[in-house]
Amino acid sequence: MSQEVSAGNILIAQPFMEEGNFKRSVIGLTEHGEEGTVGFILNKPINLKLPEMVQGVKSDEDFSVYFGGPVATDTIHYIHNVGDLLEESIKIKNGIYWGGNFDKLIFLIESGLILKNNIRFYVGYSGWSEGQLDGELNSGSWIVSDWYANYTFQSKPKQLWEQVLAHKGDTYSVISRISNHISNN
């Protein structure tokens, strides 16, 4: 049974997906079209802060960095909710924007106009070539749902997988309580 997917959806990993990069992941999709799909894992913080990645950034805010996915891990991306302030941002849906003018971003951060609750930084991204994601959806690897801004900017990353499944309701609420350790099920 195929699920419809578009930018602005999230992919929720099935509970028994054991692949390391995507185990219990929630991926926000920023692009989906004929050439493929791009998204970012929303719930995998890594032990880096923005100044460690971007030399010279000065801010009192403690901007966290997340593992966006296994593709192009030498790149940094950002999802934010300040598209009205940041030129060249791509609106994904209300309250969720992708990218934008990087020099202006740094200026806004250093001016205190963008705070840690406005933006998430990602190393690398998750990507699928044309038809690849459809195959994974058909095999039951992912659950598709709506992407709400609070999943990115307000939720605790370590609890996001359970939260989005519980929010989806019905059978998914039961799935959200499946232990992370297979031997406990």
Secondary structure, 3 states (H helix, E strand, C coil): CCCCCCCCEEEEECCCCCCCCCCCCEEEEEEEECCEEEEEECCCEEEEEHHHHCCCCCCCCCCEEEECCCEEEEEEEEEECCCCCCCCCEEEECCEEECCCHHHHHHHHHCCCCCCCCEEEEEEEEEEECCHHHHHHHCCCEEEEECCHHHHHCCCHHHHHHHHHHHHCCHHHHHCCCCCCHHHC
